[in-house]
Amino acid sequence: MDLTPSLQTHFGHDSFRPGQEDVIRALLAGESALALFPTGAGKSLCYQLPAVLLEGTALVISPLIALMKDQVDALRARGIAAARLDSSLTAQETQRVYADLREGKLKLLYVAPERLSGEAFAERLRRVKISLLAIDEAHCISEWGHNFRPEYLRLARVAEELALRPVLALTATATPEVARDICQAFGIAGERHVQTSFRRKNLHLRVTPCAAGERLAVLTKRLASAKVRPAVVYVTFQKNAEEVAAHLARAGLAARAYHAGMSAEDRDATQEAFMRGACEVIVATIAFGMGIDKADIRSVIHFNLPKTLENYQQEIGRAGRDGQPALCELLACADDAVPLENFTLGDTPEPASVEALVRKMLGAGEEFDVSRYDLSQETDIRPLVVETVITYLELDGLLRPTRAFYESTQVQFLKPESAILAGLNDDRRRFLTALFAAGRRGPKYLTLELEAAAQKLGEPRDRLVKALTWLEETGAITQKPAGLRHGFRLSADAAQRDPAAVAAHQAELFAQREARDSQRLAQILDFATATGCITRRLLGYFGEPLPDENCGHCHHCRTGEPTAQVALPATPIADFTEDDLEEIRALIFEEIPSLSNPRQLTRYLCGLTSPATSRAKLTRRPAFGRYATTPFHTVLAQVEACSE
């Protein structure tokens, strides 16, 4: 079968890029595949073309709303029926998407990974034809990956339970270990692991050692040349984005900040201005870039060290997608390693907190449900880390997820209740009348506590959920669910396991994660300080040998200059004064429960929040983040000394 006519008709391309046709033919044959292509190499087409050609709807898992929106808008512009489900949609828009899904009108539906855990959504999927499952950013499934996300790990189980096949896993940043994890999770055969070269000959990679106080001047000088604009400048913190953008604007450059702390309207306006050329320089945190389809970006400059080489590879891949020369420069300063290391160390939970969480989960009964938010508040472990602990218990075979559901839902009637009930058979009318009577009436909403309503009606909870889903799909009501809970079932041998031993094993797993994250940071520092061909070093990390002696297009190869120096510039760490130590002692003497041990207090002083410190509004005090630029272990040593 010649796929070129379909490629031309639906997407306007005359030929495939490397790797695309191999992946597409695998999916059309019903076989799962892994597409490991660099950023900008055309991963999206690998599922978009099969989605058009296959019967049913392709379900696409994507982590960012902005990415979903861009993809859907582009597909619709080509006359391809695509939609997304995310929190930015109105109730009416969501209802329309569900109706189109039910009626088989959609060729592609984009959702976040969390949505697959919802019982109502799973019920909808069982009633429609899914042509394939595409999972973007698939490296998030792997613990060895740089951005492990527990909700991704569950995708393999959900895909199996809902019989979603074939599966296409897509990523631009997988090391050989991560690729093996992905293939094992989704049953992808070795010959269906399709990987193309990460080498981009039009990218001029450069590493420039800079002292902290010199970077603004170096950046401004570099961006003064029109040859390197439009440009994306990456920074670590939101505050840096604002400060650097303001400095560049004062220097006469059309620069704007972009970060997650801005309103959605401001972010959209900034991105739109960049896309049409009204803004030439975006100064952004990693919140910017996913799915940005701007081919003429002439430079990507890292003002701060990236967190990992995977991040670096993904971010520089946004430059020069039109094939024309582009600069990718790293302004390397050792100061940046301190906050990055602190984030890594601060994410490791307290062993006592982990044990409390483990005991609660293993002692909750044979089948139970929990609120992750409540667990986070009770144990003072951040929600993502709570989810990771639970995921580890699943991997250890102690827990089995059963369902995700909401405790309650607020129902808004779009039609009069009498009109909704008219025309129904007697059984359905009686059921819905009783269901509406079981709720709490308000001025705008009918609030239903679903478990309590099910017990009151003597009906299975599933019947209530299906009835409300049907009413929503027919345009009779809208819903606002609340109180997300996750159900679990203990394994047969869970009762025989010692919770203390399980928690100790968990602590070791977190220690290993901490060590891996610290190693990734060390790899960034090694990358920034080594001499020789930059491209060779980067490709080697991703398991791709460079056949030539050197790349010929990085800064070292083009100029012969050393890439870096033995040690990066670093601002000396100030010694702790007696006033500093007195402030720490004063905090200890306050005996604040959420700062009761040295590691908790150190996290606080380094500017790392926890549920308890946020709840107590301690982050508003001057001491919070006082030592954000001081190494975590240095602060911890002083706190321990003051505690004695």
C-alpha positions, 0 to 999 in steps of 0.5 A: 500500500502506497501511503504517499497519496494519503500523506499528501491529501491530509497533511500536504507532505510529499514524502516521509521523514526518517522513521515515520513510515516504519512506525505508521506501517506498524500501527496500521498492521495492529502492532505497537511501536516506540518512536524515539525521534529528536524534538522537531522530527515529526513524531505527531504524524506517526499517529495522526496519519494512522488515526485518519486511515483507521476506523474509530478514534485515536486516543492521544495522551498528552501532558500539557493543555497548550500542546493539546490545543496547538495540535487540535487547532492544526488538525482542524485547520486541515479538516481532520476531526480532532478534539481535546478534553482538559480543564480549560473547556467550558461545560458546554464544550466538554459536552460537545466533545463527549457527544462527538466521541459517542457518535463516532465523529472524532478521529483524534481525542487528546487527554491528560494521563490522569483522565484515564483513571476516572471511572466515567471516562473509562465507561465512555471508552468502553462504548466507543471504537478506539483505533490506537493509543498514542502516549506522548512524553512516554519517558515519564513511565520510567523510573530511570527517566528524567521526569518520572510521573507515577500517573504514566506508570499506570497507563500500561495497566489501563491500556491492558484493562481497556484493551487499547491496542495498538500502542504508540509510545513517543519521546524525544529524550530516552536513554537506552535504559528508558527505552527498554522500560517503555518497550517492556511496559507496553509489550513493544517488540524490539524491531518496533523500536524505531529510533532516528539520529539526534544529530542536527547538523544545522545546530551550532552548540556552544558552552560559554563559562560565565560568572553569575554577574557577567551573564546578563552582559554576555546574553545582551551582547549575543542577542544584539545580533539579528542573526540569532533572533527569534530566540528562546532564553531558558531560566530556572526560576520565574523571578529570573524570567521577569528580571532577564526579560526586563533587562533585555527590554531596557536594552531595546530588544522586544523581549517578554517573560513566560512562566507558569506563574503568569495568568493563562491569558498573559501566557497565551498573549506572549506566545501568540506575539512570539509566533507572529514576530511581534516579540523576538525574545522569549525568556522562559522557564521550562513551562514554554516550548512543548509543541511550539511549532515555530520553524525559524527560531534562530537561537536557544540560549540557556541562561541557567544550567538545565536540570538534566541532559534530557531537558537540554536535548529537548530544549535545543531541539526547538531551534532551527527546525527550518534547517537553517543555522541556529545557535544553541548556547549554554551560559555555564555557571556553577552557582546554578547547581546549588538550587537544582541540587537543593530541589533534588534533596528537598524532595526526599520525604522523611522516613517517619512520614513514609512509614506513617503513610505505609502503615495507613495504606496497609492497615486500611482494610482489604478494599478501601479508598483514599484522598491523596490530598488528605494523605499529603496533609496528614503526612506532610509529604508533597502530593506528587511524592505521596503518589510515588509512595503509592506507586512503589507499593503497587510495584511491590505487589502490595496494592492493586488500584481498583478505580478513581472516583469523586465523592460528590458532584454538583449537577446544574440542570440545563433543562427543566426537570419535568422535561428531562423526566418526560418521555422516559419509561416508568422505571427510569423516571422513578430512578431519576426522580429518586436520584434528584431527591437524594441530593442537596438543593442549592440556588444553582446546583444540586449536590450529590454525595454519590456513596450516600445517594447509592446507599439511600437508593439501594442501587450500585454506585455505577448506576448513578454514575452511568445515569448522570453521564447519560444525562450530561451526554444528552445535554440535560445537565452539566457536572462539576465533580469534587473530592477525587478519591482512589480505590485500592485492594490489598494483595493476599500477602500484604497482611504478612508484610511488616510495614516498618520493613516496607517503609525502610525499603521505600526509603531506600528507593527514594535514596536511589532516586535522589542519587540518580537525580544528583548524578544527572546534575553531575552529568550536566556539570561534566558536560559543561566543563569537558573539552572537545566536540560537544555534539559527540558528548551529547549523542553519546549520552543517548546511546548514539555513537558519532561515526565521524571523528568530530561533528564539524559544526559545534563551537569547538569543531568550528573554532578549535577553542576549548569548549570550557575550562576545568572549573566553572565560575562560582560565587563563593558561599558566604560563611554563616554568621552568629546572627544567622545561627541565632536566627536558626536557633530561634526557629528551633526554640519555637518548636513549630510542628512542621519544622520539628526535625533538622531536615524539615527545617533545612528544606524550609530555610532553602525555600522548599515548601511542604503541605504543613508549612504552606498550611501554617503560612510559614512561607510568608516569614522572612526566614523562608528561602533565606538560604536558597543559594546555599547547598542543602547539606551545608545548611543541614550541618548548621541546623544539626549543630544548632539543634544539639 
